[in-house]
Amino acid sequence: MLTICFASNNAHKLTEIRQILGDQFDVKSLADIGCHEELPEEQTTLEGNSRQKAEYVWQNYHVNCFADDTGLEVLALNMEPGVYSARYAGLQRSSQDNIELLLKNLAGKENRAAQFRTSITLILDNNLFQFDGVVQGQITEEPRGTQGFGYDPVFIPEGYSQTFAEMDAVEKNRISHRGRAVQQLVEYLHIVLTDPKPLGERP
């Protein structure tokens, strides 16, 4: 079994990732490897932030790891909050405050199209790989549901009538942005486990 660290301090994300990966991999948290500091997120793109976090863990703890950064991109708000999604309403990173500000900024707008996007950076033996997952949808007029976290109560994925927060974890993980990115990660990790070639010689 491959042991790998998920470079996040977010307990909700860690639970979700472990549900998606199942028992195929031994997923360690940052606390499990002795990392208790806040990871840097100083880039202007999701890809840049996920890479910065993964590189920080590799350089300071020398363990194989992957990191993600996720953003909600709303068309009528010029693709905001985007990379600033977690701290949209301030550094307190309150999901309730973020949702209230989002709905306030969308008040009176007919176009409520949005997308969730996740970028994952994987570092294995100092080799770096990136994977992306996207799900299109709409922002509701008010929060609905109690499952999930973040903006889940106000996001309805395309083709569905429920918000992410009204879905059970299995259904959400099957179609979500993070689920799609993690599936690419899993497929690549399976190649790593079955292909004897050195990482540097793989496509």
ZIURTA-V330299 format. One record per residue. N is the residue number from 0. RES is the residue in three letters. OMEGA is omega in whole degrees, 0 to 359 (* if undefined). Layout:
# ZIURTA-V330299
[[N | RES | OMEGA] [N | RES | OMEGA]]
This chain:
# ZIURTA-V330299
[[0 | MET | 180] [1 | LEU | 175] [2 | THR | 183] [3 | ILE | 181] [4 | CYS | 170] [5 | PHE | 189] [6 | ALA | 179] [7 | SER | 173] [8 | ASN | 185] [9 | ASN | 184] [10 | ALA | 179] [11 | HIS | 179] [12 | LYS | 181] [13 | LEU | 178] [14 | THR | 181] [15 | GLU | 180] [16 | ILE | 180] [17 | ARG | 177] [18 | GLN | 182] [19 | ILE | 183] [20 | LEU | 180] [21 | GLY | 183] [22 | ASP | 180] [23 | GLN | 184] [24 | PHE | 175] [25 | ASP | 185] [26 | VAL | 178] [27 | LYS | 173] [28 | SER | 175] [29 | LEU | 179] [30 | ALA | 181] [31 | ASP | 180] [32 | ILE | 178] [33 | GLY | 179] [34 | CYS | 182] [35 | HIS | 180] [36 | GLU | 177] [37 | GLU | 181] [38 | LEU | 181] [39 | PRO | 174] [40 | GLU | 189] [41 | GLU | 184] [42 | GLN | 183] [43 | THR | 178] [44 | THR | 176] [45 | LEU | 180] [46 | GLU | 180] [47 | GLY | 180] [48 | ASN | 181] [49 | SER | 178] [50 | ARG | 181] [51 | GLN | 181] [52 | LYS | 180] [53 | ALA | 180] [54 | GLU | 178] [55 | TYR | 181] [56 | VAL | 181] [57 | TRP | 185] [58 | GLN | 184] [59 | ASN | 184] [60 | TYR | 174] [61 | HIS | 175] [62 | VAL | 174] [63 | ASN | 187] [64 | CYS | 168] [65 | PHE | 180] [66 | ALA | 177] [67 | ASP | 166] [68 | ASP | 185] [69 | THR | 178] [70 | GLY | 172] [71 | LEU | 183] [72 | GLU | 186] [73 | VAL | 187] [74 | LEU | 184] [75 | ALA | 180] [76 | LEU | 179] [77 | ASN | 177] [78 | MET | 171] [79 | GLU | 1] [80 | PRO | 173] [81 | GLY | 184] [82 | VAL | 181] [83 | TYR | 186] [84 | SER | 185] [85 | ALA | 183] [86 | ARG | 183] [87 | TYR | 182] [88 | ALA | 179] [89 | GLY | 184] [90 | LEU | 178] [91 | GLN | 176] [92 | ARG | 179] [93 | SER | 179] [94 | SER | 180] [95 | GLN | 179] [96 | ASP | 180] [97 | ASN | 180] [98 | ILE | 180] [99 | GLU | 179] [100 | LEU | 179] [101 | LEU | 181] [102 | LEU | 176] [103 | LYS | 181] [104 | ASN | 179] [105 | LEU | 183] [106 | ALA | 178] [107 | GLY | 180] [108 | LYS | 181] [109 | GLU | 182] [110 | ASN | 182] [111 | ARG | 179] [112 | ALA | 181] [113 | ALA | 172] [114 | GLN | 170] [115 | PHE | 179] [116 | ARG | 178] [117 | THR | 172] [118 | SER | 177] [119 | ILE | 173] [120 | THR | 178] [121 | LEU | 172] [122 | ILE | 177] [123 | LEU | 178] [124 | ASP | 177] [125 | ASN | 173] [126 | ASN | 188] [127 | LEU | 179] [128 | PHE | 179] [129 | GLN | 181] [130 | PHE | 182] [131 | ASP | 175] [132 | GLY | 182] [133 | VAL | 171] [134 | VAL | 179] [135 | GLN | 178] [136 | GLY | 182] [137 | GLN | 175] [138 | ILE | 180] [139 | THR | 177] [140 | GLU | 180] [141 | GLU | 181] [142 | PRO | 177] [143 | ARG | 176] [144 | GLY | 184] [145 | THR | 179] [146 | GLN | 174] [147 | GLY | 182] [148 | PHE | 178] [149 | GLY | 182] [150 | TYR | 184] [151 | ASP | 182] [152 | PRO | 182] [153 | VAL | 182] [154 | PHE | 175] [155 | ILE | 179] [156 | PRO | 181] [157 | GLU | 179] [158 | GLY | 182] [159 | TYR | 177] [160 | SER | 180] [161 | GLN | 170] [162 | THR | 175] [163 | PHE | 183] [164 | ALA | 176] [165 | GLU | 181] [166 | MET | 171] [167 | ASP | 187] [168 | ALA | 182] [169 | VAL | 181] [170 | GLU | 181] [171 | LYS | 183] [172 | ASN | 181] [173 | ARG | 187] [174 | ILE | 189] [175 | SER | 175] [176 | HIS | 181] [177 | ARG | 178] [178 | GLY | 180] [179 | ARG | 178] [180 | ALA | 181] [181 | VAL | 178] [182 | GLN | 175] [183 | GLN | 177] [184 | LEU | 181] [185 | VAL | 180] [186 | GLU | 179] [187 | TYR | 179] [188 | LEU | 177] [189 | HIS | 176] [190 | ILE | 179] [191 | VAL | 184] [192 | LEU | 185] [193 | THR | 183] [194 | ASP | 184] [195 | PRO | 182] [196 | LYS | 175] [197 | PRO | 182] [198 | LEU | 183] [199 | GLY | 181] [200 | GLU | 180] [201 | ARG | 177] [202 | PRO | *]]
